[in-house]
Amino acid sequence: MRADVRMLGALLGQVLRECGSDGLFDDVERLRIATIQAYDDDSAEAFARATEIAESFSVQRADEVARAFTAYFHLVNLAEEHQRVRVLRDRAGQPGRPDANDTVATAFAQLVGEVGSEEAQRRLGALRFHPVFTAHPTEARRRAVSSSIRRLADLLTQHDVASEGGAEQQRAQRRMLEEVDTLWRTAPLRAEKPAPTDEVRTVMSVFDETLFTTVPHVYRRIDDALRGSDSGNSAPIAPAFVRVGSWVGGDRDGNPFVTADVTREAAAIASDHVLRGLESAIARIGRTLTLDAEGTPPSAAVEALWDQLRAADPETAEEIAKRSPEEPHRRVMLLIAGRVTATRLGDRARGYRVPDELLADLRAVQDSLEAAGARRHAFGGVQHLIWQVETYGFHLTELEVRQHSQVHRTALAELQAGGEISEQTQEVLEVFRAVAHIQNTYGPRSAGRYVVSFTQSADDLANVHRLARFAFPDGDGPVLDVVPLFETFADLQAAPGILAEVITHPEVSARLAQTGRRMEVMLGYSDSSKDVGPVAATLALYEAQALIAGWAKESGIELTLFHGRGGALGRGGGPANSAILAQPPHSVDGRFKLTEQGETIFARYGEPAIAMRHIDQVAAATLLASSPSVEKRTSEAAERFAEVASVMDAASRERFFSLVKAEGFAPWFATVTPLEEIGLLALGSRPARRGLSVESLEDLRAIPWVFAWTQARINLAGWFGLGSALDAVGDVALLQTAYRDWPLLRTMIDNVAMSLAKTDTRIARRYLELGDRPELAQLVLDELELTREWVIRLTGGDELLANKRVLQRAVKMRSPYVDALSLLQLRALRALRDTPENAPQDPELQRLLLLSVSGVAAGLQNTG
């Protein structure tokens, strides 16, 4: 990896010499060397030298330098991802390696030992992993930049396999130089905010390039691990356990640009992508089935299927028959592909009505091949097609609608009052009609979950059904699964009572009867963290899950908890598999659903090998979370350390409130971070805040709350209050035992360690000085130091991440370069803050600040 970084860095240096303005490369080197020295030296003099260099540049030169460092981080990120892929590929050939303990295969083996083979098989069959992609604006890179990086990744792979110093390696290096030149010349900032449909198409690129083909390989690899050489020769035991959801084009909470028409278009775009994928995959597999009728005779069902398909499209059937004489399975598969094409084009006479019809045809071919002895074909390529249809249907993503409970209350009040209704209420009703249209067009799985933000009463959920009746007075509306979203601390505490009341509502009760009493409940991580602080929110979420899971068990409800986890640690992010294993007993039960957004989507699912590893890890944790040993460990730890949790909760909450409830906190926060400027970035279609100005935290969305603290190199949203919480407990031996034995605390501490490792006290101090509130600045710095001391004490060693050396080295390698961008950002931010109140802001300074924001996000590998 170091060799890759050196090579890519040298290519960037060459591009800067060739294409940059006079002296650019030398200026970049001066700042780079100065920030490295300041990082290593940790002296005030070295830091002052680096600051002086950053301040000495003209605004235009600072702009170029910021772009150069940002481009460098894109290349470093690429090298790190490439190394991860190398490692994963090496490990894939060593299934018996000592650290292969977080795969579905090893989780299944552990389950067999604990609950027996039959019960383990039942649990594997019921396994469900359901990521939901959102358009929350946390991907700072332009799509053009991402595409350039993806092309560089392909060239780096070609460079790896080419002979050392040979013509192919030289060709790869020449093309990489060309691509780095493209990266440098591509404008790093979007000129305009993307429209919701642009966001839909961006997410579709992940399916096209990775997920559509990768997910069946995940199933196959699990089957290979569980069954060895029998895999592919008989029916698999690995189920199609992935279901992919999407809020992109459906989430209208606070986004006026997501309309019913956008929701219809989002569903149409997704369906077109999956049907094109199925059409191509079926045709490809079909062309390989050149098995003659004598050696591989078709079943009666396949012969009947041929007659049926030929009657529907005689011309195509005749042409295929000429090309494939005595190849009955090939002929049928090619006609099936043609019928999928008709489905995509909306030809209802020739196309499939629902995915189950396509599955029936594919299974008929599979059964015929198996009966004829062609088992490897039946359970090879044809099985992959079946897995794809089971996973994606004709809709690709299960599109979910989200709306704020207050919008529903307002609309319902208007409708019940009679008279003319507002445009907003008309749009609320139109959404129900859009959902009905999507279900009728793409099947019942394509849409129907309706998430109610800020659910505060059972009426908030019942209101959705009341509104649906206004949209469809004849009662022929869509099938709806209304999902409560509990976000604030108070709402989390009230959740069990609200749920107990809502299941008595007639529509909810009827839907539970139809689904076998299945119900989803969503938990919001980011708003609860902004509400009471990260420590109290984590403990409250655990308690809420335990109470909801207990209620569900008593009420005979098959519960799926939907985790609104963000990419950043301050929004409930962090490694998903360790978080799953820290959940309360019965809160997982083989089903895990969470939001994935922005940079997290591309980091986890943008590269096939990484996507396979991530899905395997999460699925393994989901399977194991309900094992007797894990449930026993988590429940005993929660009971054993209940008093510790109580002390931590009270102390962390008090410390958090002392900051955020201080008079004038919100305007101060907007002054000491680039909060207002972040709103100018064209990241996503959704507005960054709910009101016109930031007068209180309630005006602010969770994403910019986290994003702004991250840019200021403070990361406050991820750790503030933990130091006071641990200090209030005070017993080092007890806390070290808790860190070892209590999964929830261990996960919290490990996430905070990563968050703290990306902070920088010297730079943070400069940001905090912008606010002219020394008492608030000192409060933040004191808590930062206290938290750092306690985390090091519990994790061991003499510095952060001492127990995770590879991660520690990666953070240390990046930090000086991030410092360079932070100094440029500070210089721009200070000048903007010094601008007289009524004077226009300098657009060149604003651009420099936004460039630095994009660069710091790339360097830290997270935004909000």
VENQUIRA-V510659 format. One line per field, one symbol per residue. ss: DSSP state (2 for helix, 1 for strand, 0 for the rest). psi: psi as a letter, one per 20 degrees, with the letter a starting at -180 (. if undefined). burial: 1 if it has 16 or more other C-alpha atoms within 10 Angstrom, else 0. A space follows every 10 residues. Layout:
ss=???
psi=???
burial=???
This chain:
ss=0222222222 2222222220 0002222222 2222222222 2002222222 2222220022 2222222222 2222222222 2222222222 2200000000 0002222222 2222202222 2222200111 1111000000 0022222222 2222222222 2000002222 2222222222 2222200000 0000022222 2222222222 2222222222 2222222222 0000000000 0100110000 1000000002 2222222222 2222222222 2222222200 0000000002 2222222222 2202222222 2220000222 2222222222 2222000000 0000222222 2222222222 2000222200 2222222222 2200000111 1111222222 2222222000 0022222222 2222222222 2202221111 1110000222 2222222222 2000000000 1111110022 2222222222 2200022222 2222200111 1111022222 2202222222 2222222222 2222200111 1111000022 2000022222 2000000000 1111111222 2222200222 2222222222 2222000222 2222222222 0222222222 2222222222 0000222222 2200222200 0000000010 0000002221 0222222222 2000022220 0222222220 0222222222 2022222222 2222222000 2222222222 2002222222 2222222222 2222200000 0000222222 2222222222 2222222222 2220000000 0022222222 2222222222 0000
psi=ghhgggghhh ggggghghhr rpjgghhggg hghghgghgh hkqhgghhgg ghghhiqrhg ghgggghghg hghhhggggg ghhgggghhg hhjmhjqhjl jlrhghgggg gghhiqgghg gghghjpppn qoprjpnjoi qqhhghgghh hhgghhghhg iqppjrhhgh gggghhghhh ggghippipq hqqqqhhghg hghhhhgghf hghgghhggg hghghhicii piirpqiprn ippprpioih ojojniiorh hggghggggg ggghhggggg gggggghill pqhghmqqrh hhghgggghh hhmhgggggh hhhmpkmhhg gghhhgghhh ghghijnhhh rqgqhhgghg ghhggghggg hjimhhggjd ghhggggggh gibjifqopq qpqqhhgggg gggghhhrap qrhghhhghh ghhggggggh gjqhihrhpo poqlpirhhh ghhghghhhh hmhijkarpp opoqoogrgh hghigggggh ghiipggggh hhhhjkkqqq ppppgghhgh gjqhghgghh hggggggggg ggghjkpopo poomprhqhi kjbrphghhg ijqqqjiglj pppqqpqchh ghhhjipghg gggggggghg hhghhjqhgg hgggghghgh kghggggggg ghgggghhfh jqpjgghggh girlghhhii pmgripqirh ahrnhrhhip qhghgggghg hjkhkhiiip igghghhhgh oggghhgghg iohggggggh ghggghhjro hggghhghii ikmhhgghgg hghggggggh ggghirajrq khjmhggghg ghhhghhhhg hhhhgggggg hhhipqgiqq qohhhggggh ghghggghgi kqe.
burial=0001101110 1111110001 0001101100 1101111110 0000011011 1011100010 1111111111 1111111111 1100100100 0000000000 0111111101 1100000001 1011001111 1111111111 1101100110 0110110110 0100000010 0110111011 1111000110 0001011111 1011011001 1111111111 1111110000 1110111111 1111111111 1111101111 0111111111 1111111111 1110110011 1100011110 0110110011 0100001001 1001011111 1111111111 1111000001 1111100110 1111111111 0101111111 1111111111 1111111111 1111101100 1100100000 0000100111 1111111110 1111111111 1111111111 1111101111 1100001111 1111111110 1111110110 0110001100 1100001111 1111111111 1111111111 1111111111 1100001111 1111111111 1111111111 1111111111 1111111111 1101111111 1111111111 1111111001 1011101100 1001100111 1111110011 0000110111 1111111100 1111111110 0001011001 1111111111 1111111111 1111111110 0000110110 1111111111 1111111111 0011111111 1000011001 1011011111 1111100011 1100000100 1001111111 1111111111 0100000000 0000111111 1111111111 1111
